[in-house]
Amino acid sequence: GPISDTVAHNMARNGLLQAARCNADLRLQVQSAILTVGAYLVVRQEATAGVMIVSSIMMGRALAPVDLAISSWKPFLIARQSWARLEDLLEKVPETAPVVPMPAPERELRLESVTIVPPGESKLTVTGLAFAIQAGSALGVIGASGSGKSTLSRAIVGAWTPVAGKVRIDSASLDQWDREALGRHIGYLPQGVELFDGTIAENIARFEDDPDPEAIVAAAKAAGTHELILRFEHGYETPIGEAGSALSAGQRQLIGLARALYRDPFLVVLDEPNAHLDAEGEAAVVNAIASVRERKGIAVVVAHRPSAIRAVDLVLVMEGGRQRSFGARSKVLKAIQSTQDHVAERADMEDPGVRHSSEQ
């Protein structure tokens, strides 16, 4: 426990201090002995002063490994204690029970009264979401900042587990899927794109052991980034550095989009896919969403910009972590516009001078 760890750490620290003091005393005694013997030999003219000095230097070199060992012992003890704590923690993690392999999804994504609490927190951020999306459809999730859109996207891909309710793909909840098998059927572009130290091809292929070159190129073309990649000197084999440091924000986002589309996953979730893109990049995102629909997949797009939901047929409006409305895009957007017009009319009736002065 924490108390025993603290006691062990203090004992190790005290031992190291005592060893360091003993080593310093030993060094001083040995050096004094060598100098004494050297002086004696010099007086008797059996050695020169240079020999005495060289002997003292050699003694210091001979004891240097002892000093190094003592100075390196503390990090070693800390590492050993950390490893022991990590082993204790891993022993407490329950083993994943084997699950029956599921067939490739092909029908729908369904949320059943989903409630989400972010890991490490106690406050509900999303409550009671319930809707279904059929294959060949795309859902645009809109709402104000902090309304729970990104939280929803993490729950849909299985990164966060709902505290209540179920996320289902073809009637099977996410916990009924083998995690590795499920990952092949999901493509995810998070709001903060995370790339890894490697080549462009390796990142698109999710660092598979045996990637498919044709699938890599197909994903890049679907994301509208094939021509961009070819402009690099080494093309798909271009190293991108840690976290994609060799790329711009827009380039990282397009590579992340290609990774999400690799091997045509059934479910593609895009969180703010056009946040760092120009008009050409936004068009690529719209085309990618359309391509997912054409091959009878499902796309979920979290968006602030209206351009990102041009290719969707369904819209979910979130407000304060709750589902305000869900339905066909034209119907939902029309209802939003009608509400905004109604609010504007009421404001004009209450204080007509405000609106007229702003129009002038």
Stockholm file with secondary structure:
# STOCKHOLM 1.0

chainA/1-360         GPISDTVAHNMARNGLLQAARCNADLRLQVQSAILTVGAYLVVRQEATAGVMIVSSIMMGRALAPVDLAISSWKPFLIARQSWARLEDLLEKVPETAPVVPMPAPERELRLESVTIVPPGESKLTVTGLAFAIQAGSALGVIGASGSGKSTLSRAIVGAWTPVAGKVRIDSASLDQWDREALGRHIGYLPQGVELFDGTIAENIARFEDDPDPEAIVAAAKAAGTHELILRFEHGYETPIGEAGSALSAGQRQLIGLARALYRDPFLVVLDEPNAHLDAEGEAAVVNAIASVRERKGIAVVVAHRPSAIRAVDLVLVMEGGRQRSFGARSKVLKAIQSTQDHVAERADMEDPGVRHSSEQ
#=GR chainA/1-360 SS CHHHHHHHHHHHHHHHHHHHHHHHHHHHHHHHHHHHHHHHHHHTTSSCHHHHHHHHHHHHHHHHHHHHHHHHHHHHHHHHHHHHHHHHHHHHSCCCCCCCCCCCCCSEEEEEEEEECCTTCCSCSEEEEEEEEETTCEEEEEESTTSSHHHHHHHHTTSSCCSEEEEEETTEEGGGSCHHHHHTTEEEECSSCCCCSSBHHHHHTTTCSSCCHHHHHHHHHHTTCHHHHHHSTTGGGCBCCGGGTTSCHHHHHHHHHHHHHTTCCSEEEEESTTTTCCHHHHHHHHHHHHHHHHTTCEEEEECSSGGGGTTCSEEEEEETTEEEEEEEHHHHHHHHHHHHHHHHHHHHHHCHHHHHHHHC
#=GC SS_cons         CHHHHHHHHHHHHHHHHHHHHHHHHHHHHHHHHHHHHHHHHHHTTSSCHHHHHHHHHHHHHHHHHHHHHHHHHHHHHHHHHHHHHHHHHHHHSCCCCCCCCCCCCCSEEEEEEEEECCTTCCSCSEEEEEEEEETTCEEEEEESTTSSHHHHHHHHTTSSCCSEEEEEETTEEGGGSCHHHHHTTEEEECSSCCCCSSBHHHHHTTTCSSCCHHHHHHHHHHTTCHHHHHHSTTGGGCBCCGGGTTSCHHHHHHHHHHHHHTTCCSEEEEESTTTTCCHHHHHHHHHHHHHHHHTTCEEEEECSSGGGGTTCSEEEEEETTEEEEEEEHHHHHHHHHHHHHHHHHHHHHHCHHHHHHHHC
//
